[in-house]
Amino acid sequence: MLAPKKKHQPFYILLLLILAGEAVFILPFVLARIFRPTVLDLFQLTNFELGACFSIYGIVAFVSYPLGGTLADKFQPRILLTAGLLLTALGGLVYATFPSYTLLKVLYGYWGFTTIFLFWAAMIKATRVWGGASKQGIAYGLLDGGRGLVAAAFGSLGVFIFSLFIISEISVATISERKEAFRYVILISSAIIASVGVLIYLFLKPQQNDVVSEVRKNRKEVIGLYKTALKLPSVWLLMVIILCAYVGYKVTDVFSLYANEVMLFNEIDSAQVGAFMLYIRPVVGVGIGLLADRTKASFLMLIGFVIIFIGAMLFASGIIGPNMSVLFFVSLVITATGVYAYRTLYFAAMREGKIPLAITGTAVGLMSLVGYTPDIFAGPVMGYLLDTYPGETGHQYVFVMLGIFSLIGLIASVSYYRIAKRN
């Protein structure tokens, strides 16, 4: 008897995942990335203190990755994604009160739970199922590229709202005027995130029944899921690759601050730099996704770390100053291209590493457990460097750190490419 032909999942499923996949991170990360000088000033934080908030998030996420991965192998994504979005949006109401540093750390820990334990692995697994056997590269390319476009749209909207509610010139605006303007940015973002949660609940119909039932039937013991994943060398190498690439992603948090402190842009112009950077992400994501399906994601990972290293060394060299805006933007594009390429590549490469579909959630949880530890250490380290060595020097040290991690990632990528080539 012939097996029934698999029905390809509709494109709107991926669109929903794209929309949800970035909306959930707007409050904890995207606003701080685009408005970093503003956030530091209005919340009365140092770079190290903001990094400590990210670190609290990372510690909660560290625990949540493996637990959330197993959860994603047991339950349909609709409920998990909806809950993650609505609860994250709820945290925005607290954020909009400009809480104390202590409460802000609690809030970031809360967001670590809502965005990772409930949301992350469920989104990655749903995307892998949508991509099927032949479209992993384009699935993750469209996911991250689309997420970049959503982030850029949020960024542009945020900059517009912020400038709209600043009555006087930004250079002479009072702190109360700037707080009120940024409060509107937070509240409108929260409302949109909650609305996306409702859309997910209404329209993300169960599409993964077969996969979930297979996991429930054949892998009842959680320990069995972990043992199977940990026996795969590809899982261990992807842990290292994700870690090194994610350091690059965390470094993108300082581009708007670089524009403000080194290039001497004002708050709105530096925020526009942060928003501009996000528009690079969809172009890179889709382009790399198409290439990954026609070549090998494992090979493209080699190229990605080389590009990151080049961009990092341009910034670390100290040659980019206030009168070199063209070189600043060229270097920004180079670095962002390498960094954003990995947002597509490391999950698209799972199939080349022979990671079974049935343990995708668990494998993603384990890889994320190590790979996203920069959420714990990168923020405080960058904050320490930027506060201890003010101005351009601190930024140079940050990019030297990025160069070191890109070299480590390159070595791991060579090993992964060899495994993929054998497979």
BAROFI-475184 format. One line per field, with one value per residue (C-alpha): residue number from 1; residue in one letter; x, z negated, y. Coordinates in steps of 0.02 Angstrom, whole numbers. Example, Ala and Ser with C-alpha at 12.3 -4.5 7.8 and 13.67 -1.06 7.14 Angstrom:
REM BAROFI-475184
num <- 1_2
residu <- A_S
east <- 615_684
up <- -390_-357
north <- -225_-53
//
This chain:
REM BAROFI-475184
num <- 1_2_3_4_5_6_7_8_9_10_11_12_13_14_15_16_17_18_19_20_21_22_23_24_25_26_27_28_29_30_31_32_33_34_35_36_37_38_39_40_41_42_43_44_45_46_47_48_49_50_51_52_53_54_55_56_57_58_59_60_61_62_63_64_65_66_67_68_69_70_71_72_73_74_75_76_77_78_79_80_81_82_83_84_85_86_87_88_89_90_91_92_93_94_95_96_97_98_99_100_101_102_103_104_105_106_107_108_109_110_111_112_113_114_115_116_117_118_119_120_121_122_123_124_125_126_127_128_129_130_131_132_133_134_135_136_137_138_139_140_141_142_143_144_145_146_147_148_149_150_151_152_153_154_155_156_157_158_159_160_161_162_163_164_165_166_167_168_169_170_171_172_173_174_175_176_177_178_179_180_181_182_183_184_185_186_187_188_189_190_191_192_193_194_195_196_197_198_199_200_201_202_203_204_205_206_207_208_209_210_211_212_213_214_215_216_217_218_219_220_221_222_223_224_225_226_227_228_229_230_231_232_233_234_235_236_237_238_239_240_241_242_243_244_245_246_247_248_249_250_251_252_253_254_255_256_257_258_259_260_261_262_263_264_265_266_267_268_269_270_271_272_273_274_275_276_277_278_279_280_281_282_283_284_285_286_287_288_289_290_291_292_293_294_295_296_297_298_299_300_301_302_303_304_305_306_307_308_309_310_311_312_313_314_315_316_317_318_319_320_321_322_323_324_325_326_327_328_329_330_331_332_333_334_335_336_337_338_339_340_341_342_343_344_345_346_347_348_349_350_351_352_353_354_355_356_357_358_359_360_361_362_363_364_365_366_367_368_369_370_371_372_373_374_375_376_377_378_379_380_381_382_383_384_385_386_387_388_389_390_391_392_393_394_395_396_397_398_399_400_401_402_403_404_405_406_407_408_409_410_411_412_413_414_415_416_417_418_419_420_421_422_423
residu <- M_L_A_P_K_K_K_H_Q_P_F_Y_I_L_L_L_L_I_L_A_G_E_A_V_F_I_L_P_F_V_L_A_R_I_F_R_P_T_V_L_D_L_F_Q_L_T_N_F_E_L_G_A_C_F_S_I_Y_G_I_V_A_F_V_S_Y_P_L_G_G_T_L_A_D_K_F_Q_P_R_I_L_L_T_A_G_L_L_L_T_A_L_G_G_L_V_Y_A_T_F_P_S_Y_T_L_L_K_V_L_Y_G_Y_W_G_F_T_T_I_F_L_F_W_A_A_M_I_K_A_T_R_V_W_G_G_A_S_K_Q_G_I_A_Y_G_L_L_D_G_G_R_G_L_V_A_A_A_F_G_S_L_G_V_F_I_F_S_L_F_I_I_S_E_I_S_V_A_T_I_S_E_R_K_E_A_F_R_Y_V_I_L_I_S_S_A_I_I_A_S_V_G_V_L_I_Y_L_F_L_K_P_Q_Q_N_D_V_V_S_E_V_R_K_N_R_K_E_V_I_G_L_Y_K_T_A_L_K_L_P_S_V_W_L_L_M_V_I_I_L_C_A_Y_V_G_Y_K_V_T_D_V_F_S_L_Y_A_N_E_V_M_L_F_N_E_I_D_S_A_Q_V_G_A_F_M_L_Y_I_R_P_V_V_G_V_G_I_G_L_L_A_D_R_T_K_A_S_F_L_M_L_I_G_F_V_I_I_F_I_G_A_M_L_F_A_S_G_I_I_G_P_N_M_S_V_L_F_F_V_S_L_V_I_T_A_T_G_V_Y_A_Y_R_T_L_Y_F_A_A_M_R_E_G_K_I_P_L_A_I_T_G_T_A_V_G_L_M_S_L_V_G_Y_T_P_D_I_F_A_G_P_V_M_G_Y_L_L_D_T_Y_P_G_E_T_G_H_Q_Y_V_F_V_M_L_G_I_F_S_L_I_G_L_I_A_S_V_S_Y_Y_R_I_A_K_R_N
east <- 0_68_98_-15_65_115_17_125_79_6_118_13_76_253_193_113_274_375_262_258_442_503_357_394_571_526_509_660_783_734_685_845_947_871_852_1003_1060_880_851_1012_963_777_799_956_1063_1247_1297_1345_1175_1082_1197_1153_968_1008_1109_960_859_997_1004_816_829_973_858_711_792_800_635_548_623_546_382_383_401_244_120_53_135_-23_-53_131_158_-3_38_215_155_15_121_266_149_86_263_261_137_268_406_306_311_502_529_677_835_787_614_685_797_644_552_693_691_504_531_662_524_388_497_602_515_347_395_566_579_396_430_589_505_350_464_562_400_341_504_490_632_686_652_745_856_716_604_731_787_611_584_734_728_545_580_710_582_458_593_638_456_438_598_541_371_455_568_417_312_456_490_302_280_437_363_526_692_771_927_825_683_658_673_486_446_562_491_314_363_453_305_196_326_318_128_93_222_139_-32_34_119_-43_-137_-14_-46_-232_-197_-88_-226_-359_-266_-120_-216_-136_-19_101_-14_85_250_184_93_251_350_218_210_395_486_389_544_622_792_783_760_916_1022_978_1021_1183_1250_1256_1421_1325_1226_1386_1465_1308_1313_1484_1436_1277_1372_1504_1378_1264_1404_1400_1213_1232_1365_1237_1158_1295_1286_1163_1273_1426_1334_1295_1463_1589_1502_1419_1241_1096_969_847_983_1069_901_880_1049_982_825_925_1030_873_827_986_922_776_884_1021_900_806_962_1058_905_895_1083_1075_948_1056_1226_1260_1216_1371_1484_1400_1436_1621_1600_1493_1626_1755_1640_1607_1794_1826_1689_1747_1926_1869_1784_1924_2057_1998_1995_1807_1779_1653_1706_1697_1511_1527_1656_1549_1397_1502_1579_1409_1336_1482_1470_1280_1281_1391_1295_1121_1171_1188_1011_963_1107_1127_952_944_1101_1016_961_1140_1194_1066_968_801_642_562_689_699_629_748_898_855_839_1011_1095_1014_1066_1248_1229_1131_1238_1298_1131_1212_1389_1396_1292_1391_1558_1515_1444_1603_1713_1605_1595_1777_1847_1729_1711_1792_1916_1780_1696_1862_1881_1703_1745_1910_1805_1693_1845_1906_1737_1723_1888_1828_1666_1763_1856_1693_1614_1756_1722_1536_1563_1668_1529_1397_1505_1519_1331
up <- 0_49_-88_-76_5_-119_-101_-96_-231_-177_-168_-291_-428_-399_-393_-565_-632_-560_-638_-807_-803_-814_-902_-1059_-1070_-1037_-1219_-1296_-1154_-998_-1085_-1188_-1031_-932_-1076_-1181_-1224_-1266_-1372_-1469_-1506_-1544_-1654_-1732_-1692_-1654_-1511_-1640_-1727_-1563_-1526_-1696_-1650_-1491_-1598_-1713_-1556_-1495_-1659_-1655_-1470_-1507_-1617_-1499_-1337_-1374_-1469_-1334_-1201_-1280_-1299_-1112_-1077_-1178_-1137_-985_-956_-949_-1137_-1180_-1057_-1107_-1292_-1263_-1164_-1282_-1438_-1358_-1311_-1491_-1548_-1437_-1556_-1693_-1576_-1532_-1715_-1703_-1851_-1969_-1924_-2042_-1968_-1792_-1827_-1887_-1729_-1618_-1712_-1680_-1495_-1492_-1543_-1426_-1270_-1291_-1398_-1313_-1142_-1068_-1031_-978_-845_-781_-771_-683_-554_-524_-494_-373_-275_-249_-175_-37_-98_-263_-202_-132_-282_-407_-285_-268_-455_-506_-359_-392_-577_-530_-426_-570_-689_-565_-547_-736_-745_-615_-698_-867_-801_-719_-879_-985_-871_-856_-1042_-1066_-1064_-1064_-979_-1039_-1097_-1220_-1263_-1449_-1526_-1563_-1379_-1324_-1452_-1394_-1212_-1251_-1357_-1201_-1106_-1240_-1257_-1070_-1049_-1189_-1109_-942_-1025_-1113_-948_-865_-1005_-967_-780_-820_-926_-794_-635_-677_-658_-716_-574_-668_-734_-658_-727_-902_-911_-853_-994_-1122_-1063_-1040_-1163_-1323_-1429_-1425_-1464_-1303_-1202_-1279_-1258_-1075_-1042_-1142_-1043_-887_-855_-749_-902_-999_-856_-827_-1011_-983_-816_-885_-1036_-930_-805_-943_-1020_-854_-868_-1043_-981_-861_-1019_-1025_-847_-894_-1044_-930_-817_-968_-1061_-920_-765_-872_-806_-911_-993_-848_-716_-815_-835_-647_-628_-736_-630_-467_-526_-550_-366_-320_-409_-292_-136_-209_-282_-121_-12_-125_-139_50_61_-79_19_175_95_-85_-243_-322_-189_-204_-391_-350_-242_-374_-509_-388_-350_-535_-569_-432_-497_-677_-631_-538_-695_-810_-706_-764_-589_-593_-664_-658_-485_-406_-395_-232_-305_-462_-362_-250_-403_-485_-331_-322_-505_-505_-347_-428_-592_-515_-397_-549_-604_-454_-442_-607_-611_-422_-441_-560_-418_-350_-524_-522_-671_-672_-654_-802_-924_-846_-999_-1118_-1003_-985_-1174_-1202_-1066_-1132_-1311_-1264_-1106_-1186_-1343_-1273_-1341_-1512_-1488_-1332_-1402_-1565_-1476_-1343_-1476_-1579_-1428_-1373_-1548_-1596_-1431_-1377_-1197_-1049_-1151_-1238_-1071_-999_-1139_-1108_-925_-970_-1074_-924_-815_-938_-943_-753_-740_-864_-766_-604_-676_-732_-563_-474_-580_-548_-361_-361_-451_-331_-182_-245_-270
north <- 0_171_297_450_600_733_892_1047_1169_1337_1489_1588_1470_1533_1713_1691_1615_1759_1889_1803_1756_1935_2017_1917_1991_2174_2226_2139_2167_2264_2426_2424_2389_2533_2657_2607_2786_2831_2675_2705_2884_2864_2710_2787_2635_2609_2495_2363_2374_2353_2206_2133_2140_2043_1922_1887_1853_1736_1639_1606_1564_1443_1339_1360_1302_1114_1114_1214_1101_946_1041_1078_891_855_994_1085_1255_1360_1362_1384_1527_1616_1606_1669_1821_1873_1856_1950_2093_2097_2132_2286_2368_2357_2415_2571_2629_2647_2530_2531_2437_2294_2275_2289_2138_2041_2092_2029_1863_1852_1886_1748_1628_1692_1703_1546_1415_1440_1505_1472_1284_1277_1410_1324_1154_1222_1304_1144_1048_1182_1169_981_881_1001_1178_1193_1334_1441_1403_1469_1603_1669_1651_1753_1871_1901_1923_2052_2144_2140_2205_2342_2391_2397_2498_2624_2636_2661_2799_2883_2874_2936_3085_3119_3143_3247_3421_3519_3487_3324_3418_3524_3403_3376_3203_3201_3236_3098_2977_3011_2985_2822_2763_2773_2671_2534_2531_2528_2389_2290_2308_2245_2096_2047_2063_1945_1820_1825_1798_1647_1570_1599_1551_1436_1274_1111_1060_946_810_667_728_758_592_504_585_539_360_320_436_440_455_628_555_455_614_691_534_522_705_703_555_663_757_881_937_973_1069_1171_1219_1300_1377_1455_1522_1609_1677_1737_1839_1933_1956_2026_2148_2222_2295_2427_2495_2633_2676_2679_2801_2911_2903_2886_2955_3091_3064_3128_3010_3004_2984_2847_2758_2769_2683_2541_2531_2537_2391_2286_2309_2216_2061_2015_2035_1926_1799_1765_1770_1650_1537_1519_1486_1357_1253_1259_1233_1181_1275_1199_1278_1447_1445_1446_1600_1685_1682_1751_1897_1929_1930_2059_2174_2156_2201_2357_2422_2361_2451_2623_2696_2733_2907_3051_3108_2934_2899_2802_2683_2667_2611_2496_2412_2400_2314_2191_2142_2133_2025_1894_1897_1889_1748_1635_1671_1564_1443_1355_1282_1254_1146_1022_909_899_844_702_766_669_770_681_754_927_1016_927_954_1139_1150_1074_1176_1333_1289_1317_1422_1563_1580_1749_1809_1780_1845_1956_2100_2122_2100_2229_2343_2331_2369_2517_2592_2562_2625_2766_2816_2731_2627_2527_2492_2432_2306_2244_2210_2125_2006_1975_1938_1805_1718_1721_1626_1494_1479_1458_1308_1226_1261_1171_1016_1025_1044_885_789_856_809_629_621
//
